[in-house]
Amino acid sequence: MNLPAPVAAYFEADGRADEAALIAAFAERAVVADEGATMHGRAAIGAWWRAAKAKYGAVAVPVAQAATAEGVRVEARVSGRFPGSPVTLAFSFRLDGAAIAALDIGAAEPRA
């Protein structure tokens, strides 16, 4: 899969549990929306990611991608310590040059 560089960096860092590399993929004022919460800026995104890793131990593996008007939508198989694992989630990335400006994580639409 040929993901844009910051998106590939996000998934690679997540898989290695490398917080510094994951945070570096985001713009300074990036926004992440996940599980009904919104995190603003790298410090908040780092705190969110650490808490999620500690709680769920989740790992996301991209399985499909589609270009959007603002960036890319990636469907990823997410496995970890949570009911129903593994699940497929949609990661919608808005890019700003070589950085992630926004990430919205939610349910993937069922495939026909």
Biopython code that builds the backbone (N, CA, C, O; Angstrom):
import numpy as np
from Bio.PDB.StructureBuilder import StructureBuilder

atoms = [
    (1, "MET", "N", (0.848, -1.166, 0.000)),
    (1, "MET", "CA", (0.000, 0.000, 0.000)),
    (1, "MET", "C", (0.899, 1.235, 0.000)),
    (1, "MET", "O", (1.855, 1.325, 0.770)),
    (2, "ASN", "N", (0.578, 2.170, -0.865)),
    (2, "ASN", "CA", (1.392, 3.372, -1.025)),
    (2, "ASN", "C", (0.725, 4.554, -0.314)),
    (2, "ASN", "O", (0.060, 5.374, -0.946)),
    (3, "LEU", "N", (0.911, 4.627, 0.994)),
    (3, "LEU", "CA", (0.319, 5.697, 1.798)),
    (3, "LEU", "C", (1.162, 6.964, 1.715)),
    (3, "LEU", "O", (2.375, 6.881, 1.527)),
    (4, "PRO", "N", (0.536, 8.147, 1.853)),
    (4, "PRO", "CA", (1.322, 9.379, 1.952)),
    (4, "PRO", "C", (2.305, 9.253, 3.124)),
    (4, "PRO", "O", (2.003, 8.594, 4.119)),
    (5, "ALA", "N", (3.464, 9.876, 3.008)),
    (5, "ALA", "CA", (4.541, 9.720, 3.990)),
    (5, "ALA", "C", (4.104, 9.944, 5.439)),
    (5, "ALA", "O", (4.435, 9.115, 6.287)),
    (6, "PRO", "N", (3.375, 11.022, 5.772)),
    (6, "PRO", "CA", (3.018, 11.195, 7.189)),
    (6, "PRO", "C", (2.046, 10.127, 7.692)),
    (6, "PRO", "O", (2.079, 9.761, 8.866)),
    (7, "VAL", "N", (1.189, 9.632, 6.814)),
    (7, "VAL", "CA", (0.243, 8.586, 7.192)),
    (7, "VAL", "C", (0.985, 7.269, 7.411)),
    (7, "VAL", "O", (0.733, 6.561, 8.386)),
    (8, "ALA", "N", (1.896, 6.948, 6.502)),
    (8, "ALA", "CA", (2.725, 5.748, 6.675)),
    (8, "ALA", "C", (3.533, 5.847, 7.956)),
    (8, "ALA", "O", (3.663, 4.862, 8.684)),
    (9, "ALA", "N", (4.077, 7.022, 8.241)),
    (9, "ALA", "CA", (4.859, 7.216, 9.467)),
    (9, "ALA", "C", (3.992, 6.988, 10.703)),
    (9, "ALA", "O", (4.454, 6.392, 11.676)),
    (10, "TYR", "N", (2.747, 7.451, 10.678)),
    (10, "TYR", "CA", (1.825, 7.253, 11.794)),
    (10, "TYR", "C", (1.640, 5.764, 12.084)),
    (10, "TYR", "O", (1.826, 5.323, 13.218)),
    (11, "PHE", "N", (1.271, 4.987, 11.055)),
    (11, "PHE", "CA", (1.011, 3.560, 11.266)),
    (11, "PHE", "C", (2.278, 2.789, 11.630)),
    (11, "PHE", "O", (2.232, 1.881, 12.460)),
    (12, "GLU", "N", (3.406, 3.143, 11.019)),
    (12, "GLU", "CA", (4.667, 2.474, 11.353)),
    (12, "GLU", "C", (5.056, 2.753, 12.808)),
    (12, "GLU", "O", (5.459, 1.838, 13.526)),
    (13, "ALA", "N", (4.939, 3.995, 13.240)),
    (13, "ALA", "CA", (5.285, 4.355, 14.616)),
    (13, "ALA", "C", (4.334, 3.700, 15.607)),
    (13, "ALA", "O", (4.759, 3.235, 16.665)),
    (14, "ASP", "N", (3.054, 3.661, 15.272)),
    (14, "ASP", "CA", (2.080, 3.015, 16.143)),
    (14, "ASP", "C", (2.422, 1.536, 16.313)),
    (14, "ASP", "O", (2.373, 1.010, 17.425)),
    (15, "GLY", "N", (2.767, 0.870, 15.220)),
    (15, "GLY", "CA", (3.114, -0.548, 15.274)),
    (15, "GLY", "C", (4.352, -0.833, 16.108)),
    (15, "GLY", "O", (4.458, -1.895, 16.721)),
    (16, "ARG", "N", (5.293, 0.113, 16.136)),
    (16, "ARG", "CA", (6.526, -0.033, 16.932)),
    (16, "ARG", "C", (6.366, 0.528, 18.340)),
    (16, "ARG", "O", (7.289, 0.443, 19.150)),
    (17, "ALA", "N", (5.201, 1.102, 18.638)),
    (17, "ALA", "CA", (4.953, 1.788, 19.912)),
    (17, "ALA", "C", (5.992, 2.879, 20.137)),
    (17, "ALA", "O", (6.536, 3.023, 21.232)),
    (18, "ASP", "N", (6.258, 3.647, 19.078)),
    (18, "ASP", "CA", (7.255, 4.722, 19.098)),
    (18, "ASP", "C", (6.535, 6.063, 19.158)),
    (18, "ASP", "O", (6.205, 6.654, 18.130)),
    (19, "GLU", "N", (6.297, 6.535, 20.384)),
    (19, "GLU", "CA", (5.537, 7.769, 20.565)),
    (19, "GLU", "C", (6.191, 8.967, 19.892)),
    (19, "GLU", "O", (5.504, 9.765, 19.254)),
    (20, "ALA", "N", (7.496, 9.106, 20.021)),
    (20, "ALA", "CA", (8.182, 10.267, 19.444)),
    (20, "ALA", "C", (7.985, 10.318, 17.930)),
    (20, "ALA", "O", (7.711, 11.382, 17.376)),
    (21, "ALA", "N", (8.121, 9.183, 17.265)),
    (21, "ALA", "CA", (7.944, 9.150, 15.805)),
    (21, "ALA", "C", (6.494, 9.403, 15.426)),
    (21, "ALA", "O", (6.218, 10.073, 14.430)),
    (22, "LEU", "N", (5.564, 8.872, 16.215)),
    (22, "LEU", "CA", (4.157, 9.090, 15.931)),
    (22, "LEU", "C", (3.820, 10.571, 16.042)),
    (22, "LEU", "O", (3.183, 11.127, 15.147)),
    (23, "ILE", "N", (4.233, 11.210, 17.113)),
    (23, "ILE", "CA", (3.964, 12.629, 17.325)),
    (23, "ILE", "C", (4.609, 13.479, 16.226)),
    (23, "ILE", "O", (4.037, 14.483, 15.800)),
    (24, "ALA", "N", (5.774, 13.085, 15.778)),
    (24, "ALA", "CA", (6.471, 13.842, 14.732)),
    (24, "ALA", "C", (5.707, 13.850, 13.412)),
    (24, "ALA", "O", (5.942, 14.719, 12.572)),
    (25, "ALA", "N", (4.799, 12.901, 13.218)),
    (25, "ALA", "CA", (4.014, 12.856, 11.981)),
    (25, "ALA", "C", (2.938, 13.943, 11.957)),
    (25, "ALA", "O", (2.391, 14.249, 10.897)),
    (26, "PHE", "N", (2.630, 14.529, 13.123)),
    (26, "PHE", "CA", (1.578, 15.535, 13.227)),
    (26, "PHE", "C", (2.128, 16.953, 13.148)),
    (26, "PHE", "O", (3.257, 17.224, 13.559)),
    (27, "ALA", "N", (1.308, 17.851, 12.611)),
    (27, "ALA", "CA", (1.611, 19.281, 12.651)),
    (27, "ALA", "C", (1.492, 19.763, 14.101)),
    (27, "ALA", "O", (0.818, 19.129, 14.913)),
    (28, "GLU", "N", (2.139, 20.867, 14.420)),
    (28, "GLU", "CA", (2.117, 21.412, 15.791)),
    (28, "GLU", "C", (0.702, 21.580, 16.327)),
    (28, "GLU", "O", (0.438, 21.257, 17.485)),
    (29, "ARG", "N", (-0.199, 22.075, 15.509)),
    (29, "ARG", "CA", (-1.575, 22.361, 15.952)),
    (29, "ARG", "C", (-2.580, 21.341, 15.428)),
    (29, "ARG", "O", (-3.742, 21.673, 15.194)),
    (30, "ALA", "N", (-2.141, 20.124, 15.249)),
    (30, "ALA", "CA", (-3.014, 19.066, 14.742)),
    (30, "ALA", "C", (-4.144, 18.772, 15.723)),
    (30, "ALA", "O", (-4.076, 19.096, 16.909)),
    (31, "VAL", "N", (-5.184, 18.148, 15.180)),
    (31, "VAL", "CA", (-6.362, 17.779, 15.963)),
    (31, "VAL", "C", (-6.660, 16.304, 15.699)),
    (31, "VAL", "O", (-6.612, 15.845, 14.558)),
    (32, "VAL", "N", (-6.970, 15.565, 16.775)),
    (32, "VAL", "CA", (-7.382, 14.165, 16.657)),
    (32, "VAL", "C", (-8.740, 14.017, 17.323)),
    (32, "VAL", "O", (-8.945, 14.491, 18.440)),
    (33, "ALA", "N", (-9.668, 13.360, 16.635)),
    (33, "ALA", "CA", (-10.984, 13.043, 17.190)),
    (33, "ALA", "C", (-11.115, 11.523, 17.261)),
    (33, "ALA", "O", (-10.972, 10.826, 16.257)),
    (34, "ASP", "N", (-11.391, 11.018, 18.480)),
    (34, "ASP", "CA", (-11.503, 9.577, 18.690)),
    (34, "ASP", "C", (-12.363, 9.318, 19.920)),
    (34, "ASP", "O", (-12.214, 9.995, 20.937)),
    (35, "GLU", "N", (-13.251, 8.353, 19.833)),
    (35, "GLU", "CA", (-14.101, 7.937, 20.948)),
    (35, "GLU", "C", (-14.810, 9.113, 21.625)),
    (35, "GLU", "O", (-14.901, 9.166, 22.851)),
    (36, "GLY", "N", (-15.306, 10.044, 20.828)),
    (36, "GLY", "CA", (-16.070, 11.167, 21.355)),
    (36, "GLY", "C", (-15.256, 12.288, 21.965)),
    (36, "GLY", "O", (-15.825, 13.248, 22.485)),
    (37, "ALA", "N", (-13.940, 12.188, 21.914)),
    (37, "ALA", "CA", (-13.071, 13.241, 22.463)),
    (37, "ALA", "C", (-12.253, 13.860, 21.333)),
    (37, "ALA", "O", (-11.991, 13.226, 20.311)),
    (38, "THR", "N", (-11.856, 15.117, 21.546)),
    (38, "THR", "CA", (-11.019, 15.814, 20.580)),
    (38, "THR", "C", (-9.768, 16.321, 21.285)),
    (38, "THR", "O", (-9.849, 16.999, 22.310)),
    (39, "MET", "N", (-8.616, 15.984, 20.726)),
    (39, "MET", "CA", (-7.326, 16.393, 21.268)),
    (39, "MET", "C", (-6.716, 17.429, 20.338)),
    (39, "MET", "O", (-6.701, 17.250, 19.121)),
    (40, "HIS", "N", (-6.206, 18.523, 20.924)),
    (40, "HIS", "CA", (-5.622, 19.617, 20.153)),
    (40, "HIS", "C", (-4.138, 19.734, 20.482)),
    (40, "HIS", "O", (-3.769, 19.881, 21.647)),
    (41, "GLY", "N", (-3.294, 19.670, 19.469)),
    (41, "GLY", "CA", (-1.860, 19.853, 19.646)),
    (41, "GLY", "C", (-1.126, 18.560, 19.974)),
    (41, "GLY", "O", (-1.712, 17.581, 20.436)),
    (42, "ARG", "N", (0.174, 18.594, 19.717)),
    (42, "ARG", "CA", (1.004, 17.395, 19.878)),
    (42, "ARG", "C", (1.017, 16.845, 21.302)),
    (42, "ARG", "O", (0.981, 15.628, 21.486)),
    (43, "ALA", "N", (1.069, 17.715, 22.315)),
    (43, "ALA", "CA", (1.108, 17.221, 23.700)),
    (43, "ALA", "C", (-0.164, 16.439, 24.032)),
    (43, "ALA", "O", (-0.092, 15.357, 24.615)),
    (44, "ALA", "N", (-1.312, 16.975, 23.667)),
    (44, "ALA", "CA", (-2.582, 16.290, 23.933)),
    (44, "ALA", "C", (-2.695, 15.008, 23.117)),
    (44, "ALA", "O", (-3.217, 14.005, 23.602)),
    (45, "ILE", "N", (-2.210, 15.039, 21.886)),
    (45, "ILE", "CA", (-2.239, 13.841, 21.044)),
    (45, "ILE", "C", (-1.347, 12.757, 21.646)),
    (45, "ILE", "O", (-1.719, 11.584, 21.653)),
    (46, "GLY", "N", (-0.189, 13.134, 22.143)),
    (46, "GLY", "CA", (0.698, 12.171, 22.803)),
    (46, "GLY", "C", (0.043, 11.556, 24.024)),
    (46, "GLY", "O", (0.133, 10.346, 24.230)),
    (47, "ALA", "N", (-0.617, 12.372, 24.837)),
    (47, "ALA", "CA", (-1.297, 11.870, 26.032)),
    (47, "ALA", "C", (-2.423, 10.912, 25.651)),
    (47, "ALA", "O", (-2.589, 9.864, 26.275)),
    (48, "TRP", "N", (-3.190, 11.270, 24.631)),
    (48, "TRP", "CA", (-4.263, 10.401, 24.139)),
    (48, "TRP", "C", (-3.704, 9.068, 23.672)),
    (48, "TRP", "O", (-4.228, 8.013, 24.030)),
    (49, "TRP", "N", (-2.647, 9.107, 22.876)),
    (49, "TRP", "CA", (-2.059, 7.881, 22.323)),
    (49, "TRP", "C", (-1.513, 6.990, 23.443)),
    (49, "TRP", "O", (-1.737, 5.780, 23.426)),
    (50, "ARG", "N", (-0.802, 7.568, 24.411)),
    (50, "ARG", "CA", (-0.261, 6.782, 25.538)),
    (50, "ARG", "C", (-1.385, 6.114, 26.323)),
    (50, "ARG", "O", (-1.289, 4.938, 26.673)),
    (51, "ALA", "N", (-2.447, 6.864, 26.600)),
    (51, "ALA", "CA", (-3.572, 6.320, 27.365)),
    (51, "ALA", "C", (-4.254, 5.184, 26.611)),
    (51, "ALA", "O", (-4.606, 4.162, 27.199)),
    (52, "ALA", "N", (-4.437, 5.370, 25.303)),
    (52, "ALA", "CA", (-5.074, 4.323, 24.495)),
    (52, "ALA", "C", (-4.208, 3.072, 24.433)),
    (52, "ALA", "O", (-4.722, 1.958, 24.527)),
    (53, "LYS", "N", (-2.899, 3.246, 24.276)),
    (53, "LYS", "CA", (-1.986, 2.086, 24.243)),
    (53, "LYS", "C", (-2.025, 1.346, 25.571)),
    (53, "LYS", "O", (-2.069, 0.116, 25.594)),
    (54, "ALA", "N", (-2.010, 2.081, 26.675)),
    (54, "ALA", "CA", (-2.026, 1.452, 27.996)),
    (54, "ALA", "C", (-3.342, 0.707, 28.235)),
    (54, "ALA", "O", (-3.342, -0.392, 28.789)),
    (55, "LYS", "N", (-4.454, 1.300, 27.820)),
    (55, "LYS", "CA", (-5.768, 0.715, 28.069)),
    (55, "LYS", "C", (-6.054, -0.470, 27.154)),
    (55, "LYS", "O", (-6.526, -1.511, 27.612)),
    (56, "TYR", "N", (-5.769, -0.314, 25.854)),
    (56, "TYR", "CA", (-6.185, -1.312, 24.869)),
    (56, "TYR", "C", (-5.039, -2.139, 24.281)),
    (56, "TYR", "O", (-5.269, -3.245, 23.794)),
    (57, "GLY", "N", (-3.827, -1.626, 24.320)),
    (57, "GLY", "CA", (-2.719, -2.308, 23.661)),
    (57, "GLY", "C", (-2.980, -2.501, 22.177)),
    (57, "GLY", "O", (-2.493, -3.458, 21.575)),
    (58, "ALA", "N", (-3.734, -1.610, 21.600)),
    (58, "ALA", "CA", (-4.188, -1.766, 20.214)),
    (58, "ALA", "C", (-3.079, -1.514, 19.206)),
    (58, "ALA", "O", (-2.191, -0.686, 19.407)),
    (59, "VAL", "N", (-3.167, -2.266, 18.111)),
    (59, "VAL", "CA", (-2.283, -2.078, 16.967)),
    (59, "VAL", "C", (-3.163, -1.999, 15.731)),
    (59, "VAL", "O", (-4.053, -2.828, 15.544)),
    (60, "ALA", "N", (-2.918, -1.005, 14.887)),
    (60, "ALA", "CA", (-3.703, -0.789, 13.670)),
    (60, "ALA", "C", (-2.861, -1.126, 12.450)),
    (60, "ALA", "O", (-1.744, -0.634, 12.294)),
    (61, "VAL", "N", (-3.417, -1.978, 11.583)),
    (61, "VAL", "CA", (-2.732, -2.380, 10.354)),
    (61, "VAL", "C", (-3.590, -1.957, 9.164)),
    (61, "VAL", "O", (-4.709, -2.448, 9.012)),
    (62, "PRO", "N", (-3.088, -1.056, 8.318)),
    (62, "PRO", "CA", (-3.867, -0.605, 7.167)),
    (62, "PRO", "C", (-4.220, -1.760, 6.228)),
    (62, "PRO", "O", (-3.389, -2.621, 5.940)),
    (63, "VAL", "N", (-5.479, -1.758, 5.754)),
    (63, "VAL", "CA", (-5.919, -2.787, 4.816)),
    (63, "VAL", "C", (-6.477, -2.197, 3.520)),
    (63, "VAL", "O", (-6.564, -2.896, 2.511)),
    (64, "ALA", "N", (-6.855, -0.916, 3.540)),
    (64, "ALA", "CA", (-7.384, -0.260, 2.335)),
    (64, "ALA", "C", (-7.230, 1.242, 2.493)),
    (64, "ALA", "O", (-7.165, 1.767, 3.604)),
    (65, "GLN", "N", (-7.172, 1.922, 1.352)),
    (65, "GLN", "CA", (-7.080, 3.383, 1.392)),
    (65, "GLN", "C", (-7.851, 3.978, 0.229)),
    (65, "GLN", "O", (-8.058, 3.334, -0.799)),
    (66, "ALA", "N", (-8.274, 5.228, 0.417)),
    (66, "ALA", "CA", (-8.942, 5.973, -0.647)),
    (66, "ALA", "C", (-8.599, 7.441, -0.476)),
    (66, "ALA", "O", (-8.588, 7.965, 0.637)),
    (67, "ALA", "N", (-8.322, 8.090, -1.583)),
    (67, "ALA", "CA", (-8.050, 9.528, -1.548)),
    (67, "ALA", "C", (-9.341, 10.268, -1.254)),
    (67, "ALA", "O", (-10.416, 9.859, -1.694)),
    (68, "THR", "N", (-9.231, 11.365, -0.503)),
    (68, "THR", "CA", (-10.370, 12.230, -0.221)),
    (68, "THR", "C", (-9.998, 13.637, -0.675)),
    (68, "THR", "O", (-8.864, 13.885, -1.083)),
    (69, "ALA", "N", (-10.945, 14.543, -0.603)),
    (69, "ALA", "CA", (-10.674, 15.922, -1.007)),
    (69, "ALA", "C", (-9.593, 16.558, -0.136)),
    (69, "ALA", "O", (-8.852, 17.424, -0.602)),
    (70, "GLU", "N", (-9.498, 16.133, 1.126)),
    (70, "GLU", "CA", (-8.559, 16.758, 2.056)),
    (70, "GLU", "C", (-7.333, 15.909, 2.378)),
    (70, "GLU", "O", (-6.392, 16.405, 2.998)),
    (71, "GLY", "N", (-7.323, 14.658, 1.977)),
    (71, "GLY", "CA", (-6.191, 13.804, 2.342)),
    (71, "GLY", "C", (-6.414, 12.371, 1.943)),
    (71, "GLY", "O", (-6.487, 12.045, 0.759)),
    (72, "VAL", "N", (-6.525, 11.503, 2.954)),
    (72, "VAL", "CA", (-6.693, 10.082, 2.681)),
    (72, "VAL", "C", (-7.495, 9.428, 3.800)),
    (72, "VAL", "O", (-7.367, 9.792, 4.969)),
    (73, "ARG", "N", (-8.316, 8.464, 3.423)),
    (73, "ARG", "CA", (-9.078, 7.662, 4.383)),
    (73, "ARG", "C", (-8.494, 6.265, 4.334)),
    (73, "ARG", "O", (-8.416, 5.654, 3.268)),
    (74, "VAL", "N", (-8.088, 5.762, 5.480)),
    (74, "VAL", "CA", (-7.478, 4.439, 5.569)),
    (74, "VAL", "C", (-8.350, 3.556, 6.441)),
    (74, "VAL", "O", (-8.707, 3.929, 7.559)),
    (75, "GLU", "N", (-8.688, 2.391, 5.928)),
    (75, "GLU", "CA", (-9.337, 1.394, 6.769)),
    (75, "GLU", "C", (-8.227, 0.536, 7.339)),
    (75, "GLU", "O", (-7.341, 0.081, 6.614)),
    (76, "ALA", "N", (-8.282, 0.316, 8.651)),
    (76, "ALA", "CA", (-7.247, -0.456, 9.318)),
    (76, "ALA", "C", (-7.880, -1.502, 10.223)),
    (76, "ALA", "O", (-8.904, -1.264, 10.864)),
    (77, "ARG", "N", (-7.254, -2.645, 10.257)),
    (77, "ARG", "CA", (-7.662, -3.729, 11.159)),
    (77, "ARG", "C", (-7.007, -3.446, 12.504)),
    (77, "ARG", "O", (-5.780, -3.430, 12.612)),
    (78, "VAL", "N", (-7.826, -3.223, 13.527)),
    (78, "VAL", "CA", (-7.317, -2.851, 14.841)),
    (78, "VAL", "C", (-7.569, -4.013, 15.801)),
    (78, "VAL", "O", (-8.700, -4.468, 15.976)),
    (79, "SER", "N", (-6.478, -4.481, 16.419)),
    (79, "SER", "CA", (-6.599, -5.562, 17.388)),
    (79, "SER", "C", (-5.983, -5.119, 18.707)),
    (79, "SER", "O", (-5.044, -4.325, 18.741)),
    (80, "GLY", "N", (-6.537, -5.653, 19.791)),
    (80, "GLY", "CA", (-6.036, -5.289, 21.110)),
    (80, "GLY", "C", (-6.900, -5.891, 22.199)),
    (80, "GLY", "O", (-7.627, -6.857, 21.969)),
    (81, "ARG", "N", (-6.814, -5.317, 23.378)),
    (81, "ARG", "CA", (-7.555, -5.803, 24.543)),
    (81, "ARG", "C", (-8.875, -5.040, 24.677)),
    (81, "ARG", "O", (-9.020, -4.180, 25.547)),
    (82, "PHE", "N", (-9.824, -5.360, 23.817)),
    (82, "PHE", "CA", (-11.139, -4.741, 23.888)),
    (82, "PHE", "C", (-12.159, -5.706, 23.288)),
    (82, "PHE", "O", (-11.809, -6.529, 22.442)),
    (83, "PRO", "N", (-13.412, -5.612, 23.717)),
    (83, "PRO", "CA", (-14.448, -6.515, 23.202)),
    (83, "PRO", "C", (-14.588, -6.385, 21.684)),
    (83, "PRO", "O", (-14.571, -5.282, 21.138)),
    (84, "GLY", "N", (-14.725, -7.519, 21.022)),
    (84, "GLY", "CA", (-14.915, -7.530, 19.579)),
    (84, "GLY", "C", (-13.637, -7.470, 18.770)),
    (84, "GLY", "O", (-13.688, -7.448, 17.540)),
    (85, "SER", "N", (-12.488, -7.442, 19.436)),
    (85, "SER", "CA", (-11.212, -7.379, 18.729)),
    (85, "SER", "C", (-11.026, -8.630, 17.884)),
    (85, "SER", "O", (-11.316, -9.736, 18.341)),
    (86, "PRO", "N", (-10.550, -8.467, 16.669)),
    (86, "PRO", "CA", (-10.203, -7.233, 15.975)),
    (86, "PRO", "C", (-11.416, -6.608, 15.284)),
    (86, "PRO", "O", (-12.412, -7.279, 15.013)),
    (87, "VAL", "N", (-11.306, -5.300, 15.006)),
    (87, "VAL", "CA", (-12.327, -4.550, 14.287)),
    (87, "VAL", "C", (-11.664, -3.757, 13.170)),
    (87, "VAL", "O", (-10.456, -3.520, 13.187)),
    (88, "THR", "N", (-12.465, -3.356, 12.211)),
    (88, "THR", "CA", (-11.966, -2.477, 11.158)),
    (88, "THR", "C", (-12.465, -1.070, 11.444)),
    (88, "THR", "O", (-13.668, -0.841, 11.573)),
    (89, "LEU", "N", (-11.531, -0.129, 11.542)),
    (89, "LEU", "CA", (-11.871, 1.265, 11.796)),
    (89, "LEU", "C", (-11.417, 2.128, 10.630)),
    (89, "LEU", "O", (-10.505, 1.760, 9.889)),
    (90, "ALA", "N", (-12.060, 3.276, 10.474)),
    (90, "ALA", "CA", (-11.692, 4.244, 9.441)),
    (90, "ALA", "C", (-10.851, 5.346, 10.083)),
    (90, "ALA", "O", (-11.249, 5.942, 11.083)),
    (91, "PHE", "N", (-9.699, 5.603, 9.502)),
    (91, "PHE", "CA", (-8.795, 6.669, 9.926)),
    (91, "PHE", "C", (-8.807, 7.708, 8.805)),
    (91, "PHE", "O", (-8.232, 7.483, 7.741)),
    (92, "SER", "N", (-9.460, 8.838, 9.043)),
    (92, "SER", "CA", (-9.544, 9.896, 8.029)),
    (92, "SER", "C", (-8.511, 10.965, 8.355)),
    (92, "SER", "O", (-8.614, 11.661, 9.366)),
    (93, "PHE", "N", (-7.521, 11.082, 7.491)),
    (93, "PHE", "CA", (-6.412, 12.010, 7.680)),
    (93, "PHE", "C", (-6.588, 13.229, 6.799)),
    (93, "PHE", "O", (-6.885, 13.102, 5.612)),
    (94, "ARG", "N", (-6.404, 14.422, 7.377)),
    (94, "ARG", "CA", (-6.291, 15.660, 6.607)),
    (94, "ARG", "C", (-4.824, 16.047, 6.691)),
    (94, "ARG", "O", (-4.252, 16.134, 7.778)),
    (95, "LEU", "N", (-4.230, 16.274, 5.547)),
    (95, "LEU", "CA", (-2.799, 16.559, 5.498)),
    (95, "LEU", "C", (-2.532, 18.027, 5.247)),
    (95, "LEU", "O", (-3.314, 18.723, 4.599)),
    (96, "ASP", "N", (-1.415, 18.476, 5.772)),
    (96, "ASP", "CA", (-0.916, 19.835, 5.541)),
    (96, "ASP", "C", (0.543, 19.680, 5.165)),
    (96, "ASP", "O", (1.418, 19.656, 6.031)),
    (97, "GLY", "N", (0.802, 19.573, 3.866)),
    (97, "GLY", "CA", (2.163, 19.325, 3.402)),
    (97, "GLY", "C", (2.647, 17.975, 3.870)),
    (97, "GLY", "O", (2.031, 16.952, 3.572)),
    (98, "ALA", "N", (3.745, 17.962, 4.599)),
    (98, "ALA", "CA", (4.359, 16.721, 5.053)),
    (98, "ALA", "C", (3.939, 16.340, 6.465)),
    (98, "ALA", "O", (4.650, 15.597, 7.141)),
    (99, "ALA", "N", (2.784, 16.844, 6.923)),
    (99, "ALA", "CA", (2.345, 16.552, 8.286)),
    (99, "ALA", "C", (0.844, 16.265, 8.305)),
    (99, "ALA", "O", (0.101, 16.664, 7.408)),
    (100, "ILE", "N", (0.428, 15.568, 9.348)),
    (100, "ILE", "CA", (-0.990, 15.309, 9.574)),
    (100, "ILE", "C", (-1.569, 16.526, 10.302)),
    (100, "ILE", "O", (-1.107, 16.890, 11.383)),
    (101, "ALA", "N", (-2.582, 17.147, 9.698)),
    (101, "ALA", "CA", (-3.240, 18.301, 10.316)),
    (101, "ALA", "C", (-4.422, 17.863, 11.166)),
    (101, "ALA", "O", (-4.742, 18.498, 12.170)),
    (102, "ALA", "N", (-5.076, 16.764, 10.756)),
    (102, "ALA", "CA", (-6.230, 16.267, 11.505)),
    (102, "ALA", "C", (-6.394, 14.781, 11.251)),
    (102, "ALA", "O", (-6.092, 14.280, 10.168)),
    (103, "LEU", "N", (-6.878, 14.086, 12.270)),
    (103, "LEU", "CA", (-7.171, 12.659, 12.191)),
    (103, "LEU", "C", (-8.486, 12.420, 12.902)),
    (103, "LEU", "O", (-8.666, 12.821, 14.052)),
    (104, "ASP", "N", (-9.404, 11.766, 12.210)),
    (104, "ASP", "CA", (-10.696, 11.395, 12.781)),
    (104, "ASP", "C", (-10.799, 9.877, 12.688)),
    (104, "ASP", "O", (-10.729, 9.312, 11.597)),
    (105, "ILE", "N", (-10.966, 9.216, 13.838)),
    (105, "ILE", "CA", (-11.042, 7.756, 13.878)),
    (105, "ILE", "C", (-12.471, 7.365, 14.203)),
    (105, "ILE", "O", (-13.055, 7.864, 15.164)),
    (106, "GLY", "N", (-13.043, 6.457, 13.388)),
    (106, "GLY", "CA", (-14.410, 6.016, 13.623)),
    (106, "GLY", "C", (-14.674, 4.681, 12.975)),
    (106, "GLY", "O", (-13.770, 4.029, 12.452)),
    (107, "ALA", "N", (-15.931, 4.285, 13.019)),
    (107, "ALA", "CA", (-16.330, 3.012, 12.456)),
    (107, "ALA", "C", (-16.184, 3.039, 10.938)),
    (107, "ALA", "O", (-16.486, 4.039, 10.287)),
    (108, "ALA", "N", (-15.721, 1.934, 10.397)),
    (108, "ALA", "CA", (-15.632, 1.799, 8.942)),
    (108, "ALA", "C", (-17.012, 1.418, 8.422)),
    (108, "ALA", "O", (-17.758, 0.704, 9.092)),
    (109, "GLU", "N", (-17.344, 1.888, 7.247)),
    (109, "GLU", "CA", (-18.612, 1.538, 6.637)),
    (109, "GLU", "C", (-18.549, 0.082, 6.181)),
    (109, "GLU", "O", (-17.540, -0.353, 5.625)),
    (110, "PRO", "N", (-19.622, -0.667, 6.414)),
    (110, "PRO", "CA", (-19.616, -2.075, 5.978)),
    (110, "PRO", "C", (-19.447, -2.182, 4.472)),
    (110, "PRO", "O", (-19.974, -1.374, 3.707)),
    (111, "ARG", "N", (-18.710, -3.184, 4.074)),
    (111, "ARG", "CA", (-18.502, -3.408, 2.637)),
    (111, "ARG", "C", (-19.624, -4.295, 2.103)),
    (111, "ARG", "O", (-20.097, -5.210, 2.777)),
    (112, "ALA", "N", (-20.030, -3.996, 0.878)),
    (112, "ALA", "CA", (-21.112, -4.777, 0.250)),
    (112, "ALA", "C", (-20.601, -6.102, -0.239)),
    (112, "ALA", "O", (-21.365, -6.892, -0.793)),
]
sb = StructureBuilder()
sb.init_structure("model")
sb.init_model(0)
sb.init_chain("A")
sb.init_seg("    ")
for serial, (resi, resn, name, xyz) in enumerate(atoms, 1):
    if name == "N":
        sb.init_residue(resn, " ", resi, " ")
    sb.init_atom(name, np.array(xyz, "f"), 0.0, 1.0, " ", f" {name:<3s}", serial, name[0])
structure = sb.get_structure()
